[in-house]
Amino acid sequence: MKPKTPKTKVTQDAQDLLEHAKHAWPHDPEKAVRLVKKARRLAMKHRVHLDAKSFCRKCHVPFASDTLLVRQNRRTQTVLYACRKCNTTRRIPYKRKPIHA
């Protein structure tokens, strides 16, 4: 039986793959998508959570300044993350901290 890999090492490896994908995106978009898919497979295999704001869940594009649109809605208290390639949106709620006088 193979020894288990520690979750911290798997998390670090997945984060490294996502960083490589972010740096590879302007020069080689196909390689960046492959790296994101590889990071997702690794994280799913070892049941590790990845950052929701690091890539598009639909088209696997790593989020950078040219591929991500961020909007804040104060009325519903959500942050909208929109992929500029496939127009998929994600709404992530936030809660403002009360100001104590």
Secondary structure by P-SEA (a helix, b strand, c coil): ccccccaaaaaaaaaaaaaaaaaaccccaaaaaaaaaaaaaaaaaacccccccccccccccccccccbbbbbbccccbbbbbbcccbbbbbbbbbbbbbcc
